[in-house]
Amino acid sequence: MASQAGNYREEVLKVEPKGIEPVLDSERHGRPFNIATLWWGANVEFATLAVGALAVILGLSFTQAIIAIVLANVAGAALLGLLSLFGVRLGVPQMIQSRKPFGYYGNVLPGLLNFIAGFAWFAVNTVLGVYALQWLTHMSFLIALAIMVVVQVILAIYGYNMIHAVERWMSIVLTVVFGIVTYYAITEAHYTLAFSAKTAGPGGASGAFIIMFSVVFSYLLGWMAFSSDYTRYLPKDTPNRTVWSHAFWSLLISCIWLEFIGLALATVKPIFVPTDLVTGLVPHGIAIIAMLAVMIGTITANVLNIYSGALSAIVIHVPIKRWVSALVVGILGAILAFVAGQGNFLDLFQFFLFLLGYWIAPWVAVVLVDYFFIQKGEYKTGIFYDAARGVRPGFWAWLVAVAVSFLFMNQYVSPTLNFAGPIARAVPQLGDITYYVSFILAGVLYLWWGKREEGRELAS
């Protein structure tokens, strides 16, 4: 396997031979700029645009929405940039690294959730692509779904190099097309859109603002458990600052840009399905190009979801090869996409974004604390594959934080999609601060618990 991976190098039209094994120094390749094109291509797409449109549904003014979008993206991009360092330094997938603080078996539950997130995000984005393909061809939803799924799964099966190549070239196409859409968004937007107390509901301005911040932050949270999957082949001497800056700036600019477009277009007309954001707002010829971009953007986002979801299946000890796992993720995602495509997409999308972040935020806190404050970046690779390290303190810190955070959950999307914890019900002006409570609590708990455990092991 090692020799096959060594021959893999820059080959694009060769199926990646590695699964979750560590990347050896002799197998390292690629440039830091690949990080920028990867995250740019993955986020200059329709789902990012739909996140910005949610601000109008929440009742925010144009100015309030912009502030929430900028602040949340700064926070999210900074954290994802830090997680990207792990791949270069350790040469392992992101979910393998979390075996250190969580334990070999304690990491199974986060790994399972990440596997589910992989095919769930795949479903969310595929629905967008299917809507676009239907608009262009008038074919049935099922046939359009089959076409989108097959293309995306094939690319993900080829693996790491193919994914970077697709993102690199498609990012250029997507930038040009969404640049044209931006012109119409700027000229048509209602910049004087005021805050709507009726739409915002009992939480008022503060509640709606915090919820919008959380939605935007949650979108980036969805990528965080994947981060180092796409940096682990880079040369080990790549500077930390270079890795972080390429991830940070590409994420920050692409997400703010696309979410601004979504916000601007949503001020013009109601949004019921994603294609409403462009149809009727731009000339027909431009709308056709935009719908093609939606399809391309679906692919650039989803190859990451399939690939990382497939790695997570192996992390949780499913005894299959990576390419088979990618196929399984594609099939499960296709089934979920078919179901999601029958309902109100944006309601489901907002609900899904929140649910996704509830487990990831405290997970991020634990792995960051372990890397920067307990291990200080120094790991022995064998620790990630040591089954004797069953369940470690990171798992318990994470579990406690998730349990406590239920008190602060505030999910009201529709009469049938709603849940509020007791604190959120008592103080609706807090919006939904679940992520921040769980992130801080998990980080503090693990910093104390993890250091205590490390000290005990060194003493023995």
Secondary structure, DSSP 8 states (H G I E B T S, - for coil): -HHHHHHHTT-SSS----SSS---GGG----THHHHHHHHHHHSSHHHHHHHHHHHHHT--HHHHHHHHHHHHHHHHHHHHHHHHHHHHH-S-HHHHTHHHH-TTTTHHHHHHHHHHHHHHHHHHHHHHHHHHHHHH---HHHHHHHHHHHHHHHHHH-HHHHHHHHHHHHHHHHHHHHHHHHHHHHH--TT----HHHHGGGHHHHHHHHHHHHHHHHHHHHHTTGGGGTTTS-TTS-HHHHHHHHHHHHHHHHHHHHHHHHHHHTTS--SSGGGGTBTTB-HHHHHHHHHHHHHHHHHHHHHHHHHHHHHHHHTT--S-HHHHHHHHHHHHHHHHHHHTTS-HHHHHHHHHHHHHHHHHHHHHHHHHIIIIISTT---GGGGG-TT--S-HHHHHHHHHHHHHGGG-EEEEETTEEEE-HHHHH-GGG---HHHHHHHHHHHHHHHHHHHHHHHHHH-
